[in-house]
Amino acid sequence: MSAESPGHGRGHAGGEPGKPAAFAPVRPVRAYQRVAEQIEERILSGALPPGSRLPAERELVRQFDVGRSTIREALRVLQSSGLIRSRPGDPQGAEVLGVSPDTLSHALGRLARSHLSGLGELIQFRMVLDAESYRLAARLHTEEDLRRLTELADRMEEYVPHDPHAFSRADAEFHRVVAEAGGNALLALCARAVHDAVADAIESKLARAERAGEAADWMRRSVVHHRHVLAALGDGDGPRAARLGREALHDSYAPHVSEQDRARLRAALD
């Protein structure tokens, strides 16, 4: 077989047959990018856990053998990614935040406000994630999970109607426990992030409903829903739990979105 045969061509992908593909231009990697990459790898590997601190700027300059401006630019990149909290010249060094749902929820919230996506798609995404979280939790939960969920449902009922903010916190914790009961850390992270992003994106509309006197009724309906979910989980009935999750989200949010988005949410019910 010759060097020009199909088995040993010179990179035809993206080019005309018989001609090598064109290479894309490259840019040199700047020193601050290499610094940021090394620190990010330490954070993601767990070598720098959340709550720990990086060495002070002067020590980072010495270890990386670069200028202070390079270190500060690397720290700025890491801070914009949500991995650290840094103040220039802090003698204690930047605080490691690590990977958290907050970073992801903020990104999803921005996406929902952009021209690339929208609130309806974000809610629909949550319907899909929550349904799968419920289905897995019905199969894989422990007795301790059920105990914690029962305690949270009881707490939610106690908050009706006088403390909607505490109610919302208990509601968020209920969903977090369900997601974690499914045994998939990535799904739990995404489910919590999407939950927070949806809550932030639609908060003003729900606040108007609260002022209109609808909050107490919504809280009572939510408690009933959580009791039904809890029963489905206890019975190990994944399909029923998933259906309850989708229906509750549809009923909660459909009145507050456009007709086009309502159609999107209805499509996610089945």
C-alpha positions in Angstrom: 0.0 0.0 0.0 1.5 3.3 -1.0 1.9 6.4 1.1 -0.9 8.0 -0.9 -3.4 5.2 -0.4 -6.6 5.6 1.7 -5.0 3.8 4.6 -2.0 6.2 4.9 -3.4 9.5 3.6 -2.0 12.8 4.8 -5.0 14.1 6.7 -7.9 14.5 4.2 -10.4 15.4 6.9 -11.9 18.8 6.1 -9.9 19.1 2.9 -10.3 18.1 -0.8 -9.4 14.5 -1.7 -5.8 14.2 -2.4 -4.9 17.4 -0.6 -3.8 17.7 3.0 -6.1 19.6 5.4 -5.2 23.1 6.3 -3.9 23.8 9.8 -5.7 26.3 12.0 -3.6 29.2 13.4 -2.4 28.9 17.0 -1.7 31.4 19.6 1.1 31.0 22.2 -0.1 30.1 25.7 0.6 32.9 28.1 2.3 32.2 31.4 -0.7 33.1 33.5 -2.7 30.4 31.8 -0.2 27.8 32.7 -0.2 29.0 36.3 -4.0 28.9 36.4 -4.1 25.4 34.9 -1.7 24.1 37.6 -3.7 25.6 40.4 -7.0 24.5 38.9 -5.7 20.9 38.6 -4.8 20.9 42.3 -8.2 22.2 43.3 -10.1 19.7 41.1 -8.0 16.8 42.3 -8.7 17.6 45.9 -5.2 18.5 46.8 -6.5 22.0 47.6 -9.8 21.4 49.2 -12.5 24.0 49.7 -11.6 26.3 52.7 -7.9 25.9 52.2 -5.7 28.8 51.1 -3.2 29.2 48.3 0.3 30.5 49.2 0.6 34.3 49.4 1.3 36.1 46.1 5.0 36.5 47.0 5.4 32.8 47.5 3.5 32.0 44.3 5.8 34.3 42.4 8.8 32.4 43.8 7.3 28.9 43.2 6.2 29.6 39.6 9.2 31.8 38.8 7.1 34.5 37.2 6.2 38.1 37.8 3.5 39.3 40.2 1.3 40.6 37.4 1.3 37.1 36.0 0.2 35.6 39.3 -2.5 38.2 39.7 -3.9 37.6 36.2 -4.0 33.8 37.0 -5.8 34.4 40.2 -8.3 36.7 38.4 -9.0 33.9 35.9 -9.5 31.4 38.8 -11.8 33.8 40.7 -13.9 34.5 37.6 -14.4 30.7 37.3 -15.6 30.6 40.9 -12.8 28.4 42.1 -11.2 30.8 44.5 -11.9 34.1 46.3 -8.9 36.4 46.0 -7.9 39.9 47.2 -4.7 41.5 45.8 -2.0 41.5 48.4 -3.9 39.3 50.9 -1.1 38.0 53.2 -3.1 34.8 53.9 -3.5 33.9 50.2 -6.6 33.3 48.1 -9.3 31.1 49.6 -10.2 27.9 47.7 -13.9 27.6 47.0 -13.8 24.6 44.8 -16.6 23.3 42.6 -20.0 24.1 43.9 -23.6 24.3 42.6 -23.5 28.0 43.0 -21.0 28.4 40.1 -23.2 26.3 37.9 -26.5 27.9 38.9 -25.1 31.4 38.2 -24.0 30.2 34.7 -27.4 28.6 34.0 -29.2 31.8 35.2 -27.1 33.9 32.8 -27.9 31.5 30.0 -31.6 31.7 30.7 -31.4 35.5 30.5 -29.4 35.4 27.2 -30.6 35.1 23.6 -29.3 31.5 23.6 -31.9 30.1 25.9 -34.8 31.1 28.1 -36.7 30.6 31.3 -39.0 28.0 29.7 -36.1 25.9 28.6 -34.5 26.2 32.1 -37.7 25.0 33.8 -38.1 22.2 31.3 -34.5 21.1 32.0 -35.3 21.1 35.7 -38.4 18.9 35.0 -36.2 16.4 33.2 -33.5 16.4 35.9 -35.9 16.2 38.9 -37.9 13.4 37.4 -34.7 11.3 36.9 -33.6 12.2 40.4 -36.9 11.0 41.8 -36.8 7.8 39.8 -33.3 6.9 40.9 -34.0 7.8 44.6 -37.1 5.5 44.6 -34.7 2.6 43.7 -31.6 3.5 45.7 -32.7 5.4 48.8 -31.8 4.3 52.3 -34.0 4.4 55.5 -31.9 7.4 56.6 -32.8 9.3 53.4 -36.5 8.6 54.1 -36.1 9.8 57.7 -34.5 13.1 56.6 -37.1 13.7 53.9 -39.9 13.1 56.4 -38.3 15.5 58.8 -38.0 18.1 56.1 -41.6 17.7 55.0 -42.7 18.1 58.6 -40.7 21.2 58.9 -42.2 22.7 55.8 -45.6 22.1 57.2 -44.7 23.9 60.3 -43.6 27.0 58.3 -47.0 27.4 56.6 -48.0 30.2 56.2 -45.9 32.5 58.4 -42.4 31.9 57.2 -42.1 31.5 53.4 -38.4 32.0 53.4 -37.7 29.2 55.8 -40.2 27.1 53.8 -38.2 27.7 50.7 -35.0 26.7 52.4 -36.5 23.4 53.6 -37.9 22.8 50.1 -34.5 23.2 48.6 -33.0 20.9 51.1 -35.7 18.3 50.4 -34.8 18.3 46.7 -31.1 18.1 47.6 -31.6 15.0 49.7 -33.7 13.4 47.0 -31.0 14.1 44.4 -28.2 12.7 46.7 -30.4 9.6 47.5 -30.1 8.7 43.8 -26.4 8.0 44.3 -25.1 10.1 41.4 -23.0 13.1 42.6 -23.0 14.7 39.2 -26.8 14.5 38.8 -27.2 15.8 42.4 -24.9 18.8 41.6 -26.8 19.6 38.4 -30.2 19.2 40.0 -29.4 21.5 42.9 -27.8 24.1 40.5 -30.9 24.1 38.2 -33.2 24.3 41.2 -31.4 27.4 42.4 -31.2 29.0 38.9 -34.9 28.5 38.3 -35.7 30.0 41.8 -33.5 33.0 41.1 -34.8 33.6 37.5 -38.5 33.6 38.5 -38.2 35.0 42.0 -39.7 38.4 41.1 -42.8 36.8 39.6 -43.3 34.5 42.6 -42.9 37.5 44.9 -45.8 39.3 43.0 -47.9 36.2 43.5 -47.0 36.2 47.2 -48.1 39.8 47.6 -51.4 38.8 45.9 -52.0 36.4 48.8 -51.3 33.2 46.8 -48.2 32.1 48.8 -50.0 30.3 51.6 -52.1 28.3 49.3 -49.1 27.4 47.2 -47.2 26.3 50.3 -50.0 24.1 51.4 -50.2 22.4 48.0 -46.4 22.0 48.0 -46.5 20.2 51.4 -49.2 17.8 50.0 -47.0 17.2 46.9 -43.9 16.5 49.0 -45.9 14.0 51.1 -47.0 12.2 47.9 -43.4 12.1 46.6 -42.3 10.7 49.9 -44.9 7.9 49.7 -43.8 7.1 46.2 -40.2 6.9 47.2 -41.0 4.7 50.2 -43.0 2.4 47.9 -40.0 2.2 45.5 -42.3 3.5 42.7 -39.9 5.4 40.5 -42.3 6.2 37.6 -44.9 7.6 40.0 -42.3 9.7 41.8 -40.9 11.0 38.5 -44.4 11.9 37.3 -45.2 13.7 40.5 -42.0 15.7 40.1 -42.8 16.8 36.6 -46.4 17.7 37.4 -45.5 19.8 40.4 -43.0 21.9 38.5 -45.5 22.4 35.7 -48.2 23.5 38.0 -45.9 25.8 40.0 -44.3 27.6 37.1 -46.6 27.4 34.0 -48.8 30.3 35.2 -45.8 32.6 35.3 -44.3 32.0 31.8 -45.4 32.8 28.3 -47.8 30.6 26.3 -44.9 29.4 24.2 -43.1 28.3 27.3 -46.2 26.7 28.7 -46.4 24.5 25.6 -42.7 23.6 26.2 -43.5 22.6 29.8 -46.6 20.5 28.8 -44.4 18.6 26.3 -42.2 17.5 29.3 -45.0 16.2 31.3 -45.2 12.7 29.7 
